[in-house]
């Protein structure tokens, strides 16, 4: 009589081939290491005959329903598109330490369930045999796992980074059809290594559970800050008053001008030109453009902290001539519009 062995870990069948044509099986824990909105993450390792045998891996299991091959294919296509765009974008990045790459998952089906799956309680559904799962390399072994930019475009750093420029690049390269965001992964000595991105598209073609359509494209760009890599890229049209009801007053008007590169540059050139003409015609141009003219007395001039150190003479100091502002304004023509 044969004894039926109890398996302590879950196991998958052989996966689809990786980039080198190798197939791998994955053995993974019965308890999830973390849970996202759509997937559960299980730690494990790869088994097989290829060079990645023994490599730390994670197995991603869909939460709401048993995974299908079509669901896995959708996720893998996101990675493939992200990798193609990243290779093209990396040609613009001068520093190799900040280049961008994405993992490429493998897909497989569950072959065996460990005994722990039957003994533990499940708040959500229990994993099924033969359901499709994704297998990825474990990024926790390469560095600190960080959510750099969220699905709404909110970033974890104040200043824009290479990832902000890449987000903008995906919109520009697709001619406004979609934008990539939701960047999570690690920053290593070789650059960013990221996992599944989130894509918002105009036709909601990347899955309704994460692709929130044109509304979220505009929402992402409300959080976006351009840097020297992306200031000339295409931007979405400004939101209508109904969509952007949260922004009112003068600040909202300034944002709408900046959100179109062509109109923004023309607006800046016209503003500089008009100010220069007013300076040439009348030194009191600040009053004409709606800014209150301020006359500084010699006493107030000397009380200013910076000037107190530089002005040491007792004679009367005349107020500054506002014509000196022409130099600063004229220099804007040589600066890129951010």
VMD Tcl script that draws the C-alpha trace (Angstrom):
set ca {
  {0.00 0.00 0.00}
  {1.42 3.34 -0.96}
  {1.48 6.18 1.48}
  {0.27 9.57 0.32}
  {2.89 12.15 1.25}
  {1.84 15.40 2.86}
  {3.39 18.46 1.24}
  {4.47 21.26 3.53}
  {4.62 23.85 0.74}
  {2.53 24.76 -2.28}
  {3.98 23.87 -5.66}
  {3.34 24.96 -9.22}
  {3.71 23.16 -12.51}
  {6.44 24.13 -14.95}
  {6.12 27.78 -15.94}
  {6.13 29.40 -19.34}
  {9.69 29.95 -20.69}
  {11.65 32.92 -19.37}
  {13.79 35.21 -21.56}
  {16.44 32.49 -21.85}
  {13.94 29.78 -22.76}
  {14.06 28.04 -19.39}
  {11.03 26.67 -17.54}
  {10.83 26.69 -13.74}
  {8.58 25.35 -11.04}
  {7.98 27.32 -7.84}
  {7.68 26.04 -4.27}
  {6.08 28.63 -2.00}
  {4.74 29.07 1.52}
  {1.17 28.32 2.50}
  {0.77 31.63 4.38}
  {0.79 34.93 2.47}
  {3.62 37.32 3.27}
  {1.58 40.37 2.25}
  {-1.72 41.27 0.66}
  {-2.50 43.92 -1.90}
  {-5.78 45.16 -3.26}
  {-5.85 42.53 -6.02}
  {-3.24 39.90 -5.14}
  {-1.73 37.91 -2.30}
  {2.05 37.59 -2.18}
  {3.72 34.31 -1.15}
  {7.47 33.84 -0.67}
  {9.19 30.87 -2.26}
  {11.99 29.78 -4.59}
  {12.49 28.43 -8.10}
  {13.12 24.79 -8.96}
  {14.34 23.58 -12.33}
  {17.42 22.93 -14.43}
  {18.15 26.50 -15.53}
  {20.62 29.03 -14.05}
  {17.92 30.55 -11.85}
  {17.41 27.35 -9.85}
  {17.20 28.18 -6.13}
  {16.50 31.87 -6.79}
  {14.24 33.62 -4.28}
  {10.85 34.30 -5.81}
  {7.36 35.49 -5.00}
  {4.16 33.89 -6.21}
  {1.25 36.25 -6.79}
  {-2.23 34.80 -6.38}
  {-5.35 36.73 -7.42}
  {-7.57 37.49 -4.44}
  {-11.13 37.88 -5.68}
  {-11.37 34.88 -8.00}
  {-9.18 31.98 -9.18}
  {-6.59 33.22 -11.62}
  {-7.00 32.47 -15.31}
  {-4.44 32.41 -18.09}
  {-6.02 35.55 -19.57}
  {-5.61 37.40 -16.26}
  {-1.93 36.43 -16.15}
  {-1.42 37.43 -19.79}
  {-2.84 40.89 -19.08}
  {-0.36 41.41 -16.25}
  {2.57 40.12 -18.30}
  {1.68 42.43 -21.20}
  {1.89 45.39 -18.82}
  {5.43 44.36 -17.90}
  {6.46 43.87 -21.53}
  {5.14 47.28 -22.55}
  {6.80 48.88 -19.53}
  {10.13 47.25 -20.38}
  {9.97 48.48 -23.99}
  {9.21 52.04 -22.91}
  {11.90 51.93 -20.22}
  {14.58 50.88 -22.73}
  {13.66 53.81 -24.93}
  {13.51 56.24 -22.02}
  {16.87 55.11 -20.60}
  {18.59 56.60 -23.65}
  {17.65 60.02 -22.24}
  {19.01 59.30 -18.74}
  {22.65 60.44 -18.36}
  {23.33 58.54 -15.12}
  {23.27 54.73 -15.24}
  {22.45 54.62 -11.53}
  {18.96 55.97 -12.25}
  {17.96 53.94 -15.28}
  {14.68 52.03 -15.09}
  {13.84 48.36 -15.60}
  {10.86 46.13 -14.83}
  {10.60 42.51 -13.81}
  {9.08 39.99 -16.23}
  {6.78 37.49 -14.48}
  {6.33 33.86 -15.43}
  {2.90 32.23 -15.44}
  {2.02 28.76 -14.24}
  {-0.71 26.72 -12.58}
  {-0.88 25.38 -9.03}
  {-0.09 21.65 -8.91}
  {-0.13 20.87 -5.20}
  {-1.37 22.61 -2.07}
  {0.58 22.36 1.16}
  {-1.07 20.97 4.28}
  {-1.05 24.48 5.78}
  {-3.68 25.59 3.28}
  {-6.15 23.16 4.81}
  {-5.29 23.87 8.45}
  {-5.34 27.68 8.40}
  {-8.44 29.84 8.26}
  {-8.99 32.04 5.22}
  {-10.77 35.37 5.46}
  {-11.00 35.41 1.69}
  {-11.23 32.48 -0.71}
  {-8.98 29.41 -0.48}
  {-6.48 28.76 -3.24}
  {-7.54 26.21 -5.86}
  {-5.54 23.58 -7.63}
  {-4.96 24.28 -11.31}
  {-5.58 28.02 -10.94}
  {-3.13 30.33 -12.74}
  {-0.57 32.35 -10.77}
  {2.34 34.69 -11.48}
  {5.95 34.00 -10.47}
  {8.39 36.91 -10.05}
  {11.82 37.46 -8.59}
  {11.79 38.57 -4.96}
  {12.85 42.23 -4.95}
  {13.16 42.28 -1.14}
  {16.44 40.41 -1.57}
  {17.85 43.32 -3.61}
  {16.98 46.31 -1.45}
  {14.28 48.19 0.42}
  {10.92 47.81 -1.28}
  {9.40 51.26 -1.79}
  {6.21 52.64 -3.31}
  {7.81 55.52 -5.24}
  {4.71 56.85 -7.03}
  {1.18 55.75 -6.22}
  {-1.65 54.99 -8.63}
  {-2.98 58.53 -8.14}
  {0.37 60.09 -9.05}
  {1.23 60.98 -5.45}
  {4.96 60.49 -4.91}
  {6.95 59.81 -1.77}
  {9.56 62.51 -2.46}
  {9.12 66.26 -2.64}
  {11.46 66.81 -5.60}
  {10.81 65.16 -8.98}
  {12.95 62.13 -9.88}
  {13.73 60.03 -12.93}
  {10.50 58.12 -12.30}
  {8.48 61.34 -12.59}
  {10.06 61.94 -15.97}
  {9.36 58.34 -17.03}
  {5.70 58.73 -16.00}
  {5.48 61.80 -18.25}
  {7.40 60.02 -21.02}
  {4.85 57.20 -21.21}
  {2.07 59.72 -21.81}
  {4.11 61.60 -24.40}
  {5.27 58.47 -26.21}
  {1.72 57.09 -26.43}
  {0.46 60.42 -27.80}
  {-1.78 60.84 -24.77}
  {-3.38 57.38 -24.90}
  {-2.16 56.21 -21.48}
  {0.09 57.04 -18.55}
  {2.11 54.67 -16.34}
  {2.17 55.16 -12.57}
  {1.99 53.04 -9.41}
  {5.77 52.49 -9.45}
  {6.89 50.06 -6.73}
  {10.20 48.28 -6.35}
  {13.78 48.87 -5.29}
  {16.57 51.30 -6.12}
  {19.88 49.46 -6.58}
  {23.32 50.47 -7.79}
  {22.15 49.59 -11.29}
  {19.02 51.76 -11.13}
  {15.34 51.22 -10.45}
  {13.92 47.70 -10.65}
  {10.14 47.82 -10.56}
  {7.26 45.38 -10.49}
  {3.78 45.57 -12.08}
  {2.92 49.18 -13.02}
  {-0.54 50.71 -13.03}
  {-1.76 52.08 -16.37}
  {-4.59 54.58 -16.84}
  {-5.76 54.82 -20.45}
  {-8.27 56.81 -22.48}
  {-10.16 53.66 -23.51}
  {-9.76 51.74 -20.21}
  {-8.06 48.85 -22.01}
  {-5.74 47.70 -19.19}
  {-8.29 46.20 -16.81}
  {-11.17 48.01 -15.14}
  {-9.96 47.11 -11.65}
  {-6.85 49.32 -11.94}
  {-7.30 51.34 -15.16}
  {-9.43 54.31 -14.09}
  {-9.51 56.04 -17.45}
  {-9.07 59.70 -18.54}
  {-10.18 61.10 -15.18}
  {-7.22 59.49 -13.44}
  {-4.82 60.55 -16.20}
  {-5.62 64.15 -15.34}
  {-5.50 63.33 -11.63}
  {-1.99 61.89 -11.99}
  {-0.75 65.00 -13.78}
  {-2.16 67.26 -11.08}
  {0.44 65.64 -8.79}
  {3.20 65.63 -11.43}
  {6.20 67.96 -11.41}
  {8.33 68.24 -14.52}
  {12.12 68.17 -14.42}
  {14.84 68.76 -17.01}
  {14.10 65.41 -18.70}
  {10.41 65.94 -19.37}
  {9.61 69.66 -19.45}
  {9.09 69.58 -23.24}
  {6.84 66.49 -23.30}
  {3.16 66.54 -24.21}
  {0.70 67.31 -21.39}
  {-3.05 66.66 -20.98}
  {-5.54 69.40 -21.73}
  {-6.55 71.47 -18.68}
  {-9.51 70.14 -16.69}
  {-12.91 71.76 -17.08}
  {-14.31 73.85 -14.23}
  {-16.59 70.99 -13.16}
  {-13.77 68.42 -13.04}
  {-11.38 70.78 -11.29}
  {-13.80 72.37 -8.82}
  {-11.33 71.87 -5.98}
  {-8.95 74.45 -7.45}
  {-10.23 78.03 -7.51}
  {-8.89 81.53 -7.89}
  {-5.63 82.78 -9.24}
  {-3.63 79.61 -8.47}
  {-5.94 77.50 -10.67}
  {-5.51 79.92 -13.57}
  {-1.74 79.69 -13.33}
  {-1.87 75.88 -13.38}
  {-4.06 75.84 -16.47}
  {-1.57 78.00 -18.34}
  {1.33 75.76 -17.36}
  {-0.47 72.56 -18.41}
  {-0.04 73.32 -22.12}
  {3.57 73.58 -23.22}
  {2.88 75.61 -26.37}
  {0.42 78.00 -24.78}
  {2.56 78.26 -21.68}
  {5.65 79.31 -23.62}
  {3.66 81.84 -25.67}
  {2.10 83.21 -22.49}
  {5.55 83.60 -20.92}
  {7.00 85.32 -24.00}
  {4.06 87.72 -24.24}
  {4.29 88.50 -20.53}
  {8.02 89.24 -20.71}
  {7.60 91.36 -23.84}
  {4.75 93.37 -22.39}
  {6.65 94.03 -19.19}
  {9.74 95.16 -21.08}
  {7.66 97.59 -23.16}
  {6.07 99.00 -20.04}
  {9.49 99.46 -18.45}
  {10.75 101.36 -21.47}
  {7.68 103.60 -21.52}
  {7.27 104.16 -17.81}
  {9.33 103.16 -14.82}
  {6.17 102.60 -12.78}
  {5.25 99.42 -14.69}
  {4.65 97.45 -11.48}
  {1.57 99.55 -10.78}
  {0.28 98.95 -14.32}
  {0.39 95.15 -14.02}
  {-1.55 95.24 -10.77}
  {1.32 94.99 -8.27}
  {1.50 97.65 -5.59}
  {4.55 99.89 -5.98}
  {6.75 99.93 -2.87}
  {9.05 102.87 -2.12}
  {11.93 102.02 0.21}
  {13.32 104.72 2.46}
  {17.03 104.77 3.34}
  {16.17 103.60 6.88}
  {14.14 100.61 5.65}
  {16.86 99.74 3.14}
  {19.50 99.48 5.86}
  {17.25 97.44 8.19}
  {16.99 94.56 5.73}
  {19.30 91.75 7.01}
  {21.16 91.18 3.75}
  {21.61 94.86 3.00}
  {22.64 95.68 6.58}
  {25.91 93.85 5.99}
  {26.62 95.36 2.58}
  {25.53 98.98 3.23}
  {27.82 100.65 5.72}
  {27.88 104.26 4.52}
  {25.74 106.93 6.25}
  {24.73 108.92 3.17}
  {21.20 108.74 1.84}
  {20.48 105.83 -0.48}
  {17.99 106.34 -3.28}
  {15.23 103.81 -3.93}
  {16.09 101.16 -6.53}
  {15.32 101.87 -10.13}
  {12.73 99.25 -11.25}
  {14.26 99.29 -14.73}
  {16.85 96.83 -13.37}
  {14.14 94.13 -13.48}
  {14.37 94.06 -17.26}
  {17.52 91.95 -17.04}
  {15.88 89.31 -14.86}
  {12.72 89.20 -16.95}
  {14.61 89.09 -20.21}
  {16.64 86.13 -19.00}
  {13.44 84.08 -18.81}
  {13.50 83.77 -22.59}
  {16.58 81.60 -22.34}
  {15.18 79.30 -19.67}
  {13.08 76.19 -20.44}
  {9.44 76.38 -19.38}
  {8.80 73.94 -16.52}
}
mol new
graphics top color blue
foreach p $ca { graphics top sphere $p radius 0.5 }
foreach p [lrange $ca 0 end-1] q [lrange $ca 1 end] { graphics top cylinder $p $q radius 0.2 }
display resetview
